[in-house]
C-alpha cells in the first residue's frame, strides 16, 4: 500500500521525524542512505513498527508518496565543513522516481544555498521535472534533541522555507500534521541559515564556558558556583555548561569553503572546543602527579563514552580522543558505559568494567565524561581513589571538577 510520507535517511534526523509522523497517524516508510547510527531506543523502534512504519524494500516506493523528506547525515568533511555526499546520493535516488505534485523537503544541516543549488539541480536533472512548477521544494531545519522528553517534535515549532510561496504552504501543511506550530521563513536560504545560526549559537556559548572553566581553575574560582549564581538573572543570560568536548551530529560551519566568508566567532569556538579533550588529559595528568602518581602506568577509568547522556550515540564524542591521548601518555585505560557494550579505540578493544564500583576503587583515576542517570555519583566518588568530574555533576567537594 502506498505511504503518504517517505523519510530518506534513518539516522539522528530521520528516525525522530518518522516516529513523530507515525504517532500523528501519517502512513510512513523509511529509506536508508547508508549505515546510520540510530537515535531511538529499541523499544521506540518496535513501537513504530507496531504502528505501521516500515523500511522501503527498494527505491521504487519513493515514487508513490506525497511527501519525501531528505534527512541524510552531513558529517564533517575533509575541508571541515559538512560532507553533502549522502544528501546528493539521496537526491539522485529520489529523482529517479519523483513524480509530479510531490513535496520534497530537505532537513539535513547544509550551507545556505544548498537546496536551491545542488539539490534542485539533481532533482530536476534526474526527474525531468521543474521545482516550483511540477513539484514543491522546501527546507526545514531539523530541531531534534535526542533524549529530550520535554521538547518533542510535537511541541517544537517547525521553521519552513520554500522555493515559492506555494512550496512553503505545501510543506507547512505537511508539518502542521505533526507539530503545534509552523513558522514560515521568507525563503529557502533564510530557513537554511536558521540551522546555521542555531548550531553555531550552541558551539559559541559552550566554547565561552569552556574557556571560563580553564580560567576559573587557574584562579581557584568555583566555576560551577559562578554558573549557579549567574543563571538566576532573568534576562540577557542563558546558562551553558562546560565539558570535555562537543559531540553530536550538527557540524558548526564558518562558510569559508562554501561562500568565501568566515564567521570568526564560529572558527574561534571550534578551536576552543577542539582543545578540550587535550585539556582534560592535562588536568588528569596533573591530578595524578599531585597525588604522587605518573600518568605512565596509571589505571584510568572513563565513565560514559557517548556524546549525550542516556543515549548510545557516540558520534563526535570527545571520549575517543581523550582515550587516545591517555594511552599515548602510557596510561592503562578502561571504561564503563551502560549504553555501550563494547568500544574500540585505534582498532583495539578497550576493556569494559563489569563491576563499576570495584573498577572505580581499583583505578588510580576515574574520569566522568558523561553523566548517565544510572550513575550513583555520590557512591562512586566515595569508592574512587581519585575522581575528575568534567560535567559538574558530583556533589560539591566529592570530586575534582573541570
C-alpha positions in Angstrom: 0.0 0.0 0.0 1.5 3.4 -0.9 2.5 5.6 2.0 1.9 9.4 2.5 5.5 10.1 3.6 9.0 8.8 2.8 11.8 9.6 5.2 15.1 9.3 3.3 17.9 8.8 5.8 17.1 6.9 9.1 19.8 8.4 11.3 19.6 11.0 14.0 17.4 13.3 12.0 15.2 10.9 10.1 14.2 8.4 12.8 12.7 11.1 15.1 10.8 12.6 12.2 9.4 9.2 11.2 8.5 8.5 14.8 6.6 11.8 15.1 4.8 11.2 11.7 3.7 7.7 12.7 2.5 8.9 16.0 0.4 11.6 14.2 -1.2 8.9 12.1 0.7 9.5 8.9 1.5 6.4 6.8 5.3 6.4 6.7 8.1 4.5 5.0 11.8 4.9 5.6 14.6 4.6 3.1 18.2 4.2 4.3 21.0 6.2 2.7 23.8 4.2 4.3 25.0 2.9 7.7 23.4 5.4 10.0 23.5 5.4 13.8 20.0 5.4 15.3 18.8 7.9 17.9 15.8 5.9 19.1 15.8 3.1 21.6 15.0 -0.5 20.5 11.7 -0.2 22.3 10.8 3.0 20.5 11.6 1.4 17.1 9.5 -1.6 18.0 6.6 0.7 18.8 7.0 2.4 15.4 6.8 -0.9 13.6 3.7 -1.8 15.6 2.1 1.4 14.4 2.7 0.6 10.8 6.2 2.1 10.0 8.3 0.0 7.6 11.5 0.3 5.7 11.2 0.6 1.9 12.3 -2.6 0.2 13.6 -0.7 -2.8 13.7 2.9 -4.2 10.6 2.4 -6.4 8.4 3.0 -3.4 9.7 6.6 -3.2 7.7 7.3 -6.4 4.4 6.6 -4.6 4.4 9.1 -1.8 3.0 12.6 -1.5 5.9 14.0 0.7 9.6 13.0 0.7 11.9 14.4 3.4 15.6 14.0 3.0 17.3 13.6 6.4 20.6 12.2 5.3 23.5 12.9 7.7 26.1 15.5 6.8 29.2 14.6 8.8 32.3 16.8 8.9 34.2 16.6 5.6 37.9 16.9 4.8 37.6 20.7 4.5 36.0 21.0 7.9 32.5 21.7 6.5 29.6 19.3 6.1 30.0 16.5 3.7 27.0 16.6 1.4 27.7 13.2 -0.2 24.8 11.3 1.3 22.4 14.2 0.6 23.4 14.1 -3.0 23.0 10.3 -3.2 19.6 10.6 -1.6 18.6 13.3 -4.2 19.7 11.2 -7.1 17.8 8.2 -5.8 14.6 10.2 -5.2 14.9 12.0 -8.6 14.8 8.7 -10.5 11.3 8.0 -9.1 10.0 11.6 -8.4 6.5 12.2 -9.7 4.6 15.5 -10.2 2.9 17.2 -7.3 5.3 15.6 -4.7 6.5 17.8 -1.9 10.3 17.4 -1.4 11.8 18.8 1.9 15.4 18.8 3.0 16.1 18.6 6.7 19.8 17.8 6.7 22.1 20.5 8.1 23.6 22.2 4.9 25.2 25.5 4.0 22.8 28.2 2.8 22.1 27.9 -0.9 22.3 24.1 -1.0 18.6 23.5 -1.5 18.1 25.9 -4.4 21.6 24.9 -5.8 22.9 21.4 -5.9 19.8 19.7 -4.5 17.4 21.4 -7.0 19.7 20.6 -10.0 20.0 17.0 -9.0 16.2 16.6 -8.6 15.4 18.4 -11.8 18.1 16.7 -14.0 17.2 13.2 -12.6 13.4 13.6 -12.9 12.9 15.9 -15.9 10.5 17.9 -13.6 10.7 21.6 -12.7 10.9 22.6 -9.0 8.3 25.1 -8.0 6.2 24.1 -11.1 5.9 20.3 -11.2 6.9 19.6 -7.6 7.3 21.5 -4.4 10.7 22.1 -2.8 11.3 23.4 0.7 13.8 23.4 3.5 13.2 22.9 7.2 16.0 22.8 9.8 15.9 19.7 12.0 15.4 20.6 15.6 15.9 17.2 17.1 17.2 16.9 20.6 17.7 13.2 21.2 16.6 12.0 24.6 14.8 15.3 25.4 11.4 14.3 26.8 10.2 17.9 27.4 10.8 19.2 23.8 9.5 16.8 21.2 8.6 17.2 17.5 5.0 17.8 18.6 5.7 20.9 20.7 8.8 22.3 19.0 8.0 24.9 16.4 9.0 24.0 12.8 10.6 26.5 10.5 9.7 26.2 6.8 11.1 28.0 3.8 10.1 27.1 0.2 11.3 27.8 -3.3 8.0 29.6 -4.0 5.1 30.6 -1.7 3.2 27.6 -2.8 6.1 25.4 -1.9 6.2 26.9 1.6 2.5 26.3 2.1 2.7 22.7 0.9 5.5 22.0 3.4 3.7 23.9 6.1 0.5 21.8 5.5 2.6 18.6 6.0 4.4 19.7 9.2 1.1 21.1 10.5 0.0 17.5 10.9 3.0 16.8 13.2 3.7 19.9 15.2 1.7 22.5 17.1 3.3 25.5 15.4 4.8 26.2 12.0 6.9 29.2 11.4 7.3 30.4 7.8 10.6 31.8 6.7 11.0 34.2 3.8 12.6 31.6 1.6 15.0 28.7 1.3 18.2 30.5 2.3 16.6 32.1 5.4 15.4 28.7 6.6 18.8 27.1 5.9 20.5 29.9 7.9 18.3 29.3 10.9 20.1 25.9 11.2 23.4 27.7 10.8 22.7 30.2 13.5 21.2 27.7 16.0 24.1 25.3 15.6 26.8 28.0 15.9 25.0 29.6 18.9 25.4 26.3 20.8 29.0 25.9 19.9 30.0 29.5 20.6 28.4 29.5 24.1 29.8 26.2 25.0 33.2 27.5 23.9 32.8 30.5 26.2 32.1 28.4 29.3 34.9 26.0 28.4 37.3 28.9 28.4 35.8 30.1 31.6 36.4 26.6 33.1 40.2 26.8 32.4 40.4 30.4 33.6 38.5 29.7 36.9 40.7 26.7 37.6 43.8 28.8 37.2 42.3 31.5 39.5 41.0 28.9 42.1 37.4 30.0 41.4 34.5 27.6 41.6 33.0 28.0 38.1 30.0 25.8 39.0 29.1 28.2 41.7 29.5 31.1 39.3 27.1 29.4 36.9 24.6 28.7 39.7 24.5 32.3 40.6 24.6 33.7 37.0 21.6 31.7 35.8 19.4 33.4 38.4 19.5 36.5 36.1 16.0 36.6 34.5 17.2 38.4 31.3 20.1 38.5 28.9 21.8 35.3 30.1 21.4 31.6 29.2 23.4 29.0 31.1 25.6 26.6 29.2 27.8 24.0 30.9 31.5 23.2 30.1 32.5 19.7 29.3 35.3 17.5 27.8 34.4 18.5 24.2 31.4 18.9 21.9 29.9 15.9 20.3 26.7 15.3 18.2 25.8 15.4 14.5 25.4 19.1 13.9 28.7 20.4 12.4 29.5 24.1 13.2 30.0 26.0 9.9 32.1 29.0 9.1 31.1 29.0 5.4 34.7 29.6 4.2 34.6 26.8 1.7 31.0 27.4 0.6 30.6 31.2 0.4 34.1 32.5 0.7 33.1 34.1 4.1 34.4 33.4 7.6 32.3 33.5 10.7 35.2 34.3 13.0 33.3 33.5 16.2 32.5 30.1 14.8 36.1 29.5 14.0 37.3 30.5 17.4 34.6 28.4 19.1 35.7 25.4 17.2 39.3 26.0 18.2 38.4 26.2 21.8 36.1 23.2 21.9 38.6 21.1 19.9 41.2 21.8 22.7 39.0 20.4 25.5 40.0 16.7 25.2 43.6 17.8 25.4 42.8 20.0 28.4 41.0 17.2 30.2 44.0 14.9 29.7 46.3 17.7 31.0 44.2 18.1 34.1 44.1 14.3 34.6 47.9 14.0 34.4 48.3 17.0 36.8 45.9 15.4 39.3 47.8 12.1 39.2 51.1 14.0 39.7 49.7 15.9 42.6 48.9 12.6 44.3 52.3 11.2 43.7 51.5 9.1 40.6 52.6 9.3 37.0 50.2 9.1 34.0 52.6 6.4 32.7 51.3 3.1 34.0 48.3 4.7 35.8 45.0 2.8 35.6 42.4 5.3 34.3 38.6 4.5 34.2 36.4 6.6 31.8 32.8 6.8 32.8 30.4 7.5 29.9 31.7 7.5 26.4 28.7 8.7 24.5 28.2 12.2 23.3 25.0 12.7 25.2 23.6 11.3 28.5 21.3 8.3 28.4 21.9 7.6 24.7 24.1 5.1 22.9 25.2 7.5 20.2 29.0 8.1 20.2 29.0 10.5 17.2 31.7 13.1 17.8 32.2 12.1 21.4 35.4 13.5 23.0 35.9 10.2 24.8 37.8 8.8 21.7 40.4 11.5 21.7 40.8 11.5 25.5 41.4 7.7 25.5 44.0 8.0 22.7 45.9 10.8 24.5 45.9 8.9 27.8 47.2 5.9 26.0 49.9 8.0 24.4 51.0 9.0 27.9 51.3 5.4 28.8 48.1 5.1 30.9 46.1 1.8 31.0 42.6 2.8 30.0 39.3 1.1 30.8 35.7 2.3 30.5 32.2 1.9 31.7 29.0 2.9 29.9 25.6 1.3 30.4 24.7 2.0 26.8 28.0 0.9 25.1 28.7 -2.9 25.5 31.9 -2.7 23.5 34.3 0.1 22.4 37.3 0.1 20.2 40.0 2.8 20.1 42.7 2.8 17.4 41.2 -0.6 16.2 41.8 -2.1 19.6 39.1 -3.1 22.2 39.1 -1.1 25.4 38.5 -3.2 28.5 35.0 -2.7 29.8 34.4 -2.6 33.6 31.9 -5.2 34.6 31.8 -4.3 38.3 31.6 -0.5 38.3 32.4 0.2 42.0 35.2 -2.3 42.1 36.7 -0.8 38.9 36.5 2.7 40.4 38.2 1.5 43.6 40.9 -0.1 41.6 41.6 2.7 39.2 44.2 5.4 40.1 41.9 7.9 38.4 38.2 7.9 37.4 37.1 10.5 34.9 33.4 11.2 34.5 32.9 12.2 30.8 29.2 11.7 30.5 26.6 11.8 33.3 24.2 8.9 32.7 21.3 8.9 35.1 22.1 5.4 36.2 25.4 6.6 37.8 25.3 7.0 41.6 28.0 9.7 41.7 27.9 10.1 45.4 28.7 6.4 45.8 31.2 6.4 43.0 33.1 9.4 44.4 33.4 7.6 47.7 34.7 4.4 46.1 37.1 6.1 43.7 40.7 6.8 44.7 40.7 10.0 42.7 38.0 11.4 40.5 37.8 14.1 37.9 34.3 15.3 37.1 34.1 17.0 33.7 30.3 17.6 33.9 30.0 19.3 37.3 27.6 16.5 38.3 29.2 15.2 41.6 28.2 16.8 44.9 30.4 19.7 46.0 33.7 18.5 47.4 33.1 14.9 46.3 35.5 15.1 43.3 37.8 17.4 41.4 35.7 19.4 38.9 36.7 20.6 35.4 
